Amino acid sequence: MSNIEQIESLAADIGEIVYIDVAKWHLYLNTAKLHIPLAEAIYPLAIAGEVSRAKVTDILNSIKISLGDGKLEANLLDLVPARCQGDLMDFLEDYQRNL
């Protein structure tokens, strides 16, 4: 499988696991079209065996989300609930082991 296919596969899995929480409404990353940028940022860490909570937190913090037609900007870290972050880490640790 090529790197592009692996990133797309990783993105699909992330998109079904992780959601942003807005007023108790769960918007999964695949629906919000945020799963691919997150997978593209995480994939190099996974293949290098460097996935860690700190690095994933940094990535989530670096991805900016435009809200209200650009009136507000929030980082993905602030929008993803702690439980989802934990689920993402569990998934990524398994993913990295299986590479």
C-alpha distances in whole Angstrom, upper triangle without the diagonal:
4,7,8,6,6,10,11,10,12,15,15,16,18,20,21,22,24,27,30,33,36,39,38,35,32,29,26,23,21,25,26,23,23,19,17,19,20,16,16,19,17,14,15,18,15,13,17,18,21,21,24,27,28,25,24,28,28,25,26,30,28,27,30,31,33,36,39,38,37,41,39,36,34,32,29,30,33,32,30,32,32,31,28,27,28,25,23,23,23,20,18,20,18,15,16,17,14,11
4,5,5,6,9,10,11,12,14,15,17,18,20,22,23,24,27,29,33,35,39,38,35,32,29,26,23,21,24,25,22,21,18,16,17,18,14,13,16,16,12,13,16,15,13,16,18,20,20,24,26,27,24,23,27,26,23,25,28,26,25,28,29,31,34,37,36,35,39,37,34,33,30,27,29,32,31,29,32,32,31,28,27,28,26,23,24,24,21,19,21,20,16,16,18,16,13
4,5,5,6,8,10,10,12,14,15,16,18,20,21,22,24,26,30,33,36,35,33,30,27,24,21,19,23,23,19,19,16,13,14,15,11,10,13,12,9,10,13,12,10,13,15,17,17,21,23,24,21,20,23,23,19,21,24,22,21,24,26,28,31,34,33,32,36,34,31,29,26,24,26,29,28,26,29,29,29,25,24,25,24,20,21,22,19,16,19,18,14,14,17,15,12
4,5,5,6,9,10,10,12,14,15,16,19,20,21,23,25,29,31,34,34,31,28,25,22,19,17,20,20,17,16,14,11,12,14,11,9,13,13,10,12,15,14,13,16,18,19,19,22,24,25,22,20,23,23,19,21,24,22,20,23,24,26,29,32,30,30,33,32,29,28,25,23,25,28,27,25,28,29,28,25,24,26,24,20,22,23,19,17,20,20,16,16,19,17,15
4,5,5,6,9,10,10,12,14,15,17,19,20,22,25,28,31,34,33,30,27,24,21,18,16,19,20,17,17,14,11,14,15,11,11,15,14,11,14,16,15,14,17,19,20,20,23,25,26,23,21,24,24,21,22,25,24,22,25,25,28,30,33,32,32,35,33,30,29,27,24,26,29,27,25,28,29,28,24,24,25,23,20,21,22,18,17,19,18,15,16,18,16,13
4,5,5,6,8,10,11,12,14,16,17,18,21,23,27,30,33,32,30,26,24,20,17,16,19,20,17,16,13,11,13,13,9,10,13,12,8,11,13,11,10,14,15,17,16,19,21,23,20,18,22,22,19,20,23,22,21,24,24,27,30,33,32,32,35,33,30,28,25,22,24,27,26,23,26,26,25,22,21,22,20,17,18,18,15,13,16,15,11,12,14,12,10
4,5,5,6,9,10,10,12,14,15,16,18,21,24,27,30,29,27,24,21,18,15,13,17,17,14,13,10,8,10,10,6,6,10,9,6,9,12,11,11,14,15,16,15,18,20,21,18,16,19,19,16,17,20,19,17,20,21,24,26,29,28,28,31,29,26,24,22,19,21,24,23,21,23,24,23,20,19,20,18,15,17,18,14,13,16,15,12,13,16,14,12
4,5,5,6,9,10,10,13,14,15,17,20,23,26,29,28,25,22,19,16,13,11,14,15,12,12,9,7,10,11,8,9,12,12,10,13,15,14,14,18,19,20,18,21,22,23,20,18,21,21,18,18,22,20,18,21,21,23,25,28,27,27,30,29,26,25,22,19,21,24,23,21,23,24,24,20,20,21,19,16,18,19,15,14,18,17,14,15,18,16,15
4,5,5,6,9,10,11,13,14,17,20,23,26,29,28,25,22,19,16,14,12,15,17,14,14,10,9,13,12,9,11,14,12,10,14,15,13,14,17,18,19,17,20,21,23,21,18,21,22,19,19,23,22,20,23,22,25,27,30,30,30,33,31,28,26,24,21,22,25,23,21,23,24,22,19,19,20,17,15,16,17,13,13,16,14,11,13,16,13,12
4,5,5,6,8,10,11,12,15,18,21,24,27,26,24,20,18,14,12,11,15,16,14,12,9,8,11,9,6,9,11,9,8,11,12,10,12,15,15,16,14,16,17,19,17,14,17,18,15,16,19,19,17,20,20,23,25,29,28,28,31,29,26,24,21,18,19,22,20,18,20,20,19,16,16,17,14,11,13,14,10,9,12,12,8,11,14,12,11
4,5,5,6,9,10,10,13,15,19,21,25,24,21,18,15,12,9,8,12,12,10,9,5,5,8,7,5,8,10,10,9,13,14,13,14,17,18,18,15,18,18,20,17,14,17,18,14,14,18,17,15,17,17,20,22,25,25,25,27,25,23,21,18,15,17,20,18,16,18,19,19,15,15,17,14,12,14,15,12,11,15,15,12,14,17,16,15
4,6,5,7,9,10,13,16,19,21,25,23,20,17,14,11,9,7,10,12,10,10,7,8,11,11,9,12,14,13,13,16,17,15,17,20,20,21,18,20,20,23,20,17,20,21,18,17,21,20,18,20,19,22,23,26,26,26,29,27,25,23,21,17,19,22,19,17,19,20,19,15,16,18,15,13,15,16,12,13,16,15,13,16,18,16,16
4,5,5,6,9,12,15,18,21,24,22,20,16,15,11,10,9,12,14,13,12,9,10,13,11,9,13,14,13,12,16,16,14,16,19,18,19,16,18,18,21,19,16,18,20,17,16,20,20,18,21,20,23,24,27,28,28,30,28,25,23,21,17,18,21,19,16,17,18,16,13,14,15,11,10,12,12,9,10,13,12,10,13,15,14,15
4,5,5,6,9,12,15,18,22,20,18,14,13,9,7,8,11,12,11,9,6,9,11,8,7,11,12,10,11,15,15,13,16,18,18,18,14,16,15,18,16,13,15,17,14,13,16,17,15,17,17,20,21,24,25,25,27,25,22,20,17,13,14,17,15,12,14,15,14,10,11,12,10,7,10,11,8,9,13,12,11,13,16,15,16
4,6,6,8,11,14,16,20,18,16,12,10,6,5,4,8,9,8,8,5,8,11,9,9,12,14,13,14,18,18,17,19,22,21,21,18,19,18,20,19,15,17,19,15,14,17,18,15,17,15,18,19,22,22,23,25,23,21,19,17,13,15,17,14,12,14,16,15,11,13,15,12,10,14,14,12,13,16,16,14,17,20,19,19
4,6,8,11,14,17,20,17,15,11,10,6,7,7,9,11,11,11,9,12,14,13,12,16,17,16,17,20,20,18,21,24,23,23,19,21,20,22,21,17,19,21,18,16,20,21,18,20,18,21,21,24,25,26,28,25,23,21,19,16,17,19,16,13,14,16,14,11,13,14,11,10,14,14,11,13,16,16,14,18,20,19,20
4,7,10,13,16,19,16,15,11,11,7,8,9,11,13,13,12,10,13,15,12,12,16,16,15,16,20,19,17,20,22,21,21,17,18,16,19,19,15,16,19,17,14,18,19,17,19,18,21,22,24,26,26,28,25,23,20,18,14,15,17,14,11,12,13,11,7,9,10,7,7,11,11,9,11,14,13,13,16,18,18,19
4,7,10,13,16,14,13,9,9,6,6,9,11,11,12,10,8,12,13,10,11,15,15,14,16,19,18,17,20,22,21,20,17,17,15,17,17,13,13,16,14,11,15,16,14,16,15,18,18,21,23,23,24,21,19,16,14,11,11,13,10,7,9,10,9,6,7,10,8,7,10,12,10,12,15,15,15,17,20,20,21
4,6,10,13,11,9,6,5,4,5,8,9,9,11,10,10,13,14,12,14,17,17,16,19,22,21,21,24,26,25,23,20,20,17,19,19,15,15,17,15,12,15,17,14,15,13,16,15,18,20,20,21,19,17,14,13,10,11,11,8,6,8,11,10,7,9,12,10,10,14,15,14,15,18,19,19,21,23,24,24
4,6,10,9,8,6,5,6,7,11,10,9,12,10,11,15,15,13,16,18,18,18,20,23,22,22,26,27,26,25,21,21,18,19,19,16,15,17,15,11,13,15,13,13,10,13,12,15,17,17,18,15,14,11,11,8,9,9,5,5,7,10,11,9,10,13,13,12,15,17,17,18,21,22,21,23,26,27,27
4,6,6,5,5,6,9,10,14,13,12,15,14,15,18,18,17,19,22,21,21,24,27,26,26,29,31,29,28,24,23,20,21,22,18,17,19,18,14,15,18,16,15,13,14,13,15,18,18,18,16,15,12,12,10,11,9,6,6,7,10,11,10,12,15,15,15,18,19,19,21,23,24,24,26,29,29,30
4,5,5,7,8,11,12,15,14,12,16,15,17,20,20,19,22,24,23,24,27,29,29,29,32,33,33,31,27,26,23,24,24,21,19,21,20,16,17,19,17,15,12,13,11,12,15,16,16,13,13,12,13,12,13,10,7,9,10,14,15,14,15,18,18,18,21,23,23,24,27,28,28,30,32,33,34
4,5,8,10,14,16,19,17,15,19,19,21,24,24,22,25,28,27,27,30,33,32,32,35,37,36,34,30,29,26,27,27,24,22,24,23,20,20,22,20,19,16,16,13,14,17,18,17,15,16,14,16,15,16,13,10,12,12,15,16,16,18,20,20,21,24,25,26,27,30,31,31,33,35,36,37
4,6,10,12,15,18,16,16,19,19,20,24,24,22,25,27,27,26,29,32,31,31,34,36,34,33,29,28,25,26,27,23,22,24,23,20,21,23,21,20,18,18,16,17,20,21,21,19,19,17,18,16,16,14,11,11,10,14,14,13,16,18,18,19,22,23,23,25,28,28,29,31,33,34,35
4,6,10,13,15,13,12,16,16,18,21,22,20,23,26,25,25,28,31,30,30,33,35,34,32,29,28,25,27,27,23,22,24,23,19,21,23,20,19,16,17,15,16,18,20,20,18,18,16,17,15,16,15,11,11,11,15,15,14,16,19,18,19,22,23,23,24,27,28,28,30,32,32,33
4,6,9,12,10,10,14,13,14,18,19,17,19,22,22,22,24,28,27,26,30,31,30,29,25,25,22,24,24,21,20,22,20,17,19,21,18,18,15,17,15,17,19,20,21,19,18,16,16,13,15,14,10,9,10,13,13,11,14,16,15,15,19,20,19,21,24,24,24,26,29,29,30
4,6,8,7,7,10,10,11,15,16,15,17,20,20,20,22,26,25,25,28,30,29,28,24,25,22,24,23,20,19,21,19,16,18,19,16,16,13,14,13,15,17,18,19,17,17,15,15,12,14,14,10,10,11,15,14,12,14,17,15,15,19,20,19,20,23,24,23,25,28,28,28
4,6,5,6,9,9,9,12,14,13,14,17,18,17,19,23,22,22,25,27,26,25,22,22,20,22,21,18,18,20,17,15,17,18,15,16,14,16,15,18,19,20,22,20,18,16,15,12,14,15,11,10,12,14,14,10,13,15,13,12,16,17,15,17,20,20,19,22,25,24,25
4,5,5,6,5,5,9,10,9,11,13,14,14,16,19,20,19,22,24,24,23,20,20,19,20,19,15,16,17,15,12,15,16,12,13,11,14,15,17,18,18,21,19,17,15,13,10,12,14,11,10,13,15,15,11,12,15,13,12,15,17,15,15,19,20,18,20,23,23,23
4,5,5,6,5,8,10,10,11,14,15,15,16,20,21,20,22,25,25,24,21,23,22,23,21,18,19,20,17,15,18,18,15,16,14,16,17,19,19,20,23,21,19,18,17,14,16,18,15,13,16,18,18,14,15,18,16,14,17,18,16,17,20,20,18,21,24,23,22
4,5,8,8,11,13,13,14,17,18,19,20,23,24,23,26,28,28,28,25,26,24,26,24,21,21,23,20,17,20,20,16,16,14,15,15,17,17,19,21,20,19,18,17,14,17,18,15,14,17,20,19,16,17,20,18,17,20,21,19,20,24,24,22,24,27,26,26
4,5,8,10,11,12,14,16,17,18,19,22,23,23,25,28,28,27,24,25,23,24,22,19,19,20,17,15,17,17,13,13,10,11,12,14,14,15,18,16,15,14,14,12,15,15,12,12,15,19,19,15,17,20,18,17,20,22,20,20,24,24,22,25,28,27,27
4,6,7,8,10,11,13,14,16,17,20,21,21,23,25,26,25,22,24,23,24,22,18,19,20,16,15,17,16,12,13,11,12,14,16,16,16,19,18,16,16,15,12,16,17,14,14,18,20,20,17,18,21,19,17,20,22,19,19,23,23,21,23,26,26,25
4,6,6,6,9,10,11,13,14,17,18,18,21,23,23,22,19,20,19,20,18,15,15,16,12,11,13,13,9,10,9,11,13,16,16,16,19,17,14,13,12,9,12,14,12,12,15,17,18,14,15,18,17,14,17,19,17,17,20,21,19,21,24,24,23
4,6,5,6,9,10,11,12,15,16,15,18,20,20,20,17,18,18,19,17,14,15,16,12,11,15,14,11,13,12,15,17,20,20,20,22,20,18,16,14,11,13,16,14,12,16,17,17,13,14,16,15,12,15,17,14,14,17,18,15,17,21,20,19
4,5,5,6,9,10,10,13,15,15,16,19,20,19,17,19,19,20,17,15,17,17,13,13,16,14,11,14,14,16,19,22,21,21,24,22,19,18,16,13,16,18,17,16,19,20,21,17,16,19,17,14,17,19,16,15,18,19,16,17,21,20,19
4,6,5,6,9,10,12,14,15,16,18,19,18,16,18,18,18,15,13,14,14,10,10,13,11,8,11,11,14,17,20,19,19,22,20,16,15,13,11,14,16,15,15,18,20,21,17,16,19,18,15,17,19,17,15,19,20,17,18,22,22,20
4,5,5,6,9,11,12,12,15,16,17,15,13,15,14,15,12,9,11,11,8,8,11,10,8,11,12,15,18,21,21,20,23,20,17,15,12,9,11,14,14,12,16,16,17,14,12,15,15,11,13,16,14,12,15,17,15,15,19,19,18
4,5,5,6,9,10,10,12,14,15,14,12,14,15,16,13,11,13,14,10,11,14,13,11,15,16,19,21,25,24,23,26,24,21,19,16,13,15,18,17,15,18,18,19,15,14,16,15,11,13,15,12,10,14,15,12,13,16,16,15
4,6,6,7,10,10,12,13,15,14,13,16,17,17,14,12,15,14,10,12,15,13,11,15,16,19,22,25,24,23,26,24,21,19,16,15,16,20,19,18,21,21,22,19,17,19,18,15,16,18,16,13,16,17,14,14,18,18,16
4,6,7,8,10,11,12,14,12,11,13,14,14,10,9,11,10,7,9,12,10,9,13,15,18,21,25,24,23,25,23,19,18,14,13,14,17,17,16,19,19,21,17,15,18,17,14,14,17,15,12,15,17,15,14,18,18,16
4,6,5,6,9,10,11,9,8,10,11,12,9,7,11,10,8,10,13,12,12,15,17,21,23,27,27,25,28,25,22,19,16,14,14,18,18,16,18,18,19,16,13,15,15,11,11,14,12,9,12,14,11,10,14,15,13
4,5,5,6,9,10,10,9,12,14,15,12,11,14,14,11,13,16,15,15,18,20,23,26,30,29,28,31,28,25,23,19,17,18,21,21,19,21,21,21,18,16,18,17,13,13,15,13,9,12,13,10,9,13,13,11
4,5,5,6,9,8,9,12,15,15,11,12,15,14,12,15,17,16,16,20,22,25,28,32,31,30,32,30,26,24,21,19,19,23,23,21,24,23,24,21,19,20,19,16,15,17,16,12,14,15,12,11,14,15,12
4,6,5,6,5,5,9,11,12,8,9,13,12,11,13,16,15,16,20,22,26,28,32,32,30,32,30,26,24,20,18,18,22,22,20,22,21,21,19,16,17,17,14,12,15,14,10,11,13,11,9,12,14,12
4,5,5,6,6,9,12,14,11,10,14,15,13,15,18,18,18,22,24,27,30,33,33,32,34,31,28,25,22,19,19,23,23,20,22,21,21,18,16,16,16,13,11,13,11,8,8,10,8,5,9,10,8
4,5,8,9,13,16,17,14,14,18,18,16,18,21,20,20,24,26,30,32,36,36,34,37,34,30,28,25,23,22,26,26,24,26,25,25,22,20,20,19,16,15,16,14,11,11,12,10,7,10,10,7
4,5,8,11,15,15,13,14,17,17,16,19,21,20,21,25,27,31,33,37,37,35,37,35,31,29,25,23,23,27,27,25,27,25,25,23,21,21,21,18,16,17,16,13,12,14,12,9,11,13,10
4,6,9,13,14,12,13,16,16,16,18,21,20,21,25,27,31,34,37,37,36,38,35,31,29,25,23,22,26,26,24,25,23,23,21,19,18,18,16,13,14,14,10,9,11,10,6,8,11,9
4,6,10,10,8,10,13,13,13,16,17,17,19,23,25,29,31,35,35,33,35,32,29,26,22,20,19,23,24,22,23,21,22,20,17,17,18,15,12,14,14,10,10,13,12,9,11,14,12
4,7,8,7,7,10,11,11,13,15,16,17,21,23,26,29,32,33,31,33,30,26,23,20,18,16,20,21,18,19,17,18,16,13,13,14,11,8,11,11,7,7,10,10,7,10,13,12
4,5,5,6,8,10,11,12,14,15,17,20,23,26,28,32,33,31,32,29,26,22,19,17,15,18,20,17,18,15,16,15,12,11,13,11,8,10,12,9,8,12,12,11,13,16,16
4,6,5,6,9,10,10,12,14,16,19,21,24,26,30,31,29,30,27,23,20,16,15,12,15,17,14,14,12,13,13,9,9,11,10,7,10,12,10,10,13,14,13,15,18,18
4,6,5,6,9,10,10,12,15,18,20,24,25,29,30,28,29,25,22,19,15,14,12,15,17,15,16,14,16,15,11,12,15,13,10,14,15,13,13,17,17,16,18,21,21
4,5,5,6,9,10,11,13,16,19,22,25,28,29,27,28,25,21,18,15,14,12,15,17,15,17,15,17,16,12,13,15,12,11,14,15,12,13,16,16,14,17,19,18
4,5,5,6,8,10,11,14,16,20,22,26,27,25,26,23,20,17,13,11,9,13,14,12,14,13,14,12,9,11,12,9,8,12,12,9,11,14,14,13,16,18,18
4,5,5,6,9,10,13,15,19,20,24,25,23,24,21,17,14,11,9,7,10,12,11,12,11,13,12,8,11,13,11,10,14,14,13,14,17,17,17,20,22,21
4,6,5,6,9,12,15,18,20,24,25,22,24,20,17,14,10,10,8,12,14,13,15,14,17,15,12,14,16,14,13,17,17,15,16,20,19,18,21,23,22
4,5,5,6,10,13,16,19,23,23,21,23,19,16,13,10,9,8,12,13,12,15,15,17,15,12,14,16,12,12,16,16,13,16,19,17,16,20,22,20
4,5,6,8,10,14,16,20,21,19,20,17,14,11,7,5,5,8,9,9,11,12,14,12,9,13,14,11,12,15,15,14,16,19,18,18,21,23,22
4,6,7,10,13,16,19,20,18,19,15,12,9,5,6,5,8,10,10,13,13,16,14,12,15,17,14,15,18,19,17,19,22,21,21,24,26,25
4,6,10,13,16,19,19,17,18,15,12,10,6,8,8,11,12,13,16,17,19,17,15,18,19,16,17,21,20,18,21,23,22,21,25,26,25
4,7,10,13,17,17,14,17,14,10,8,6,6,8,10,11,12,15,16,19,16,14,18,18,15,17,20,19,18,21,23,21,21,25,26,25
4,7,10,13,13,11,13,10,6,6,4,6,9,10,10,12,16,18,20,18,16,20,21,18,20,23,22,21,24,26,25,25,29,30,28
4,6,10,10,9,11,8,5,5,6,6,10,10,9,11,15,18,20,17,17,20,21,18,21,24,23,22,25,27,26,27,30,31,30
4,7,7,5,7,6,5,7,9,10,13,13,11,14,18,21,23,20,20,24,24,22,24,27,26,26,29,31,29,30,34,34,33
4,6,5,6,5,6,7,10,11,14,13,11,14,17,20,22,20,21,24,24,23,26,28,28,27,31,32,31,32,36,36,35
4,5,5,6,9,11,14,15,18,16,14,18,20,23,25,23,24,28,28,26,29,32,31,31,34,36,34,36,39,39,39
4,6,8,10,12,15,16,20,18,17,20,23,26,28,25,26,30,29,28,30,33,32,32,35,37,35,36,40,40,39
4,5,7,10,13,15,18,17,16,19,22,25,27,25,25,29,29,27,29,32,31,31,34,36,34,35,39,39,38
4,7,10,14,16,18,17,16,20,22,25,28,26,26,30,30,29,31,34,33,33,36,38,36,37,41,41,41
4,7,10,13,15,13,13,16,19,22,24,23,22,26,27,25,27,31,30,30,33,35,33,34,38,39,38
4,7,10,12,11,11,14,17,20,22,20,20,23,24,23,24,28,27,26,29,32,30,31,34,35,35
4,6,8,7,7,11,14,16,19,17,16,20,21,19,21,24,24,23,26,29,28,28,32,33,32
4,5,6,7,9,12,14,17,15,14,17,18,16,18,21,21,20,23,25,24,25,28,29,29
4,5,5,6,10,12,14,12,10,14,15,13,15,18,18,17,20,22,21,22,25,26,26
4,6,6,8,9,12,10,8,12,14,12,13,16,17,16,18,21,21,21,24,26,26
4,6,8,9,12,12,11,14,16,15,16,19,20,19,22,24,24,25,28,29,29
4,6,9,12,10,10,14,15,14,16,19,19,19,22,24,23,25,27,28,29
4,7,8,6,7,10,11,10,12,15,15,16,18,20,20,21,24,25,26
4,5,5,6,9,10,11,13,14,15,17,19,20,21,22,25,26,27
4,5,5,6,9,10,11,12,14,15,17,19,20,21,23,24,26
4,5,5,6,9,10,11,12,14,15,17,18,20,21,23,25
4,5,5,6,9,10,10,12,14,15,16,18,20,21,22
4,5,5,6,9,10,10,12,14,15,16,18,20,21
4,5,5,6,9,10,11,13,14,15,17,19,20
4,5,5,6,9,10,11,12,14,16,17,19
4,5,5,6,9,10,10,12,14,15,16
4,5,5,6,9,10,10,12,14,15
4,6,5,6,9,10,11,13,15
4,6,5,6,9,10,11,12
4,5,5,6,8,10,11
4,5,5,6,9,10
4,5,5,6,9
4,5,5,6
4,5,5
4,6
4
